[in-house]
Amino acid sequence: MPNLISVKRLKGVLEDESKTLSYVFVDYTRNDDEVKITDVHIKYVWELDWSMLSIGALGKGQLQIKDANKELVFTDIGRDEWFKILNVKVLEFYQKELTKIDKEIDLWNI
């Protein structure tokens, strides 16, 4: 799962209207030593569809692409709506992390 950005840093970008975050995705084929670029996509982070994203447990959370080998999926829901979904996903992620931590605490609580 490729890491894109920490959710904390991403929140700062999305809360500041003067900031943007874009990614360059390059499709290519490889034949022995020859690499041929077949397509290039330049997309804002909020154009990445949530069907291909997840939040991973690294630091305070990392936005990740679930499977780099699958085709990219894009959306046009816009920055504000995408940010609302991010907020829900981050809260769900933190709740799962708290549940995991509670289980570990119970193991050590003698």
N, C-alpha and C positions, 0 to 999 in steps of 0.2 A: 504494500500500500504506500504509494508515494505521498509524503507529507507536503502540504502546500504552504501552510502558515499556522502559527499558533492562534487559537480562538481569541485570546486576550489582545494580541496585536491586531487581528482582523477587526475586532470590535472598535478599536481606536480608528482604524481606517474608515469604517463604515459610518461612524458618528461624526466624522469631519467631512463636510461636503466638498472641501477643497482637495481631498485626497481620492485617489483611485488605485486599484490594484488589477493589473492585467497579467495574463499568462500567454505564452506563445507555445502552441502545440504543433509539432511537426510530424506529419505522417511520412513514412519512407519505406522503401523496400531495399533489401540487401541481397546481393547476388555475389558470393565470394567476397572480393575486395571492393566491389562497386556498390555504392549507396546512391539511391535515386530518391530525391524528395518528390513526393506525390501530392502533398497538400500542406498548407500552413493555415492555422487558425489562431487569431489573436482575439482573446476574449477577456472581458472583465470577470472577476471572481463571481459576481452575481449573475453571470450568464451560464454558470455551470449548474446543471440540473441536479437536484438533491437525490435523484435515483442512483447516481454514481458516486455520491459523497458519503463520508462518515466522519465521526469525530473519534480520534484515537487517544488512548491513554498515555500520552507523553507530555510531561510537564503539567500544565493546567488544561491541556487538551489541544489536539492538533487537527485541523481540517485536512482530510485525506481523500484521495481518490481510491475507491474500494478495490478496483482491479484495473491496473494500467494496461492490461491486455485486451480489455473490452473497448468497444467503440465509444467515443465521447458522446455525451448527450447534453444539449444546450437548451436554455429556456429564455424567454423574453418577459418574465414576470416583473422585472425591474428591481432596482436596488432596494427600495423600501420594503417591498413584499418579501424579497429574498432574505433581508436582514431580520424580519419578523420570524421567518422559519428558522434561521440560524439561532435566534434567541431561544425558541422552543427546543431545538435539538441540543443546545448546550445545557439547558436546564435538565433535560432528560438524561444527558450524559452524566452530569454531576450527581443526579439522584442515584443512578446506577453505581457510580463510584462510592457514594455514601453507603449504599447497601453492601457493597463488597467490603468496605472498611469495617462496618458494623459486624459482619461475619468474622473478620479477622480478630477484632476486639474480643468477641465472644470466645474464640479459641484460646486466647491468652488470659481471659478472666477466670482465675482459679478461685 
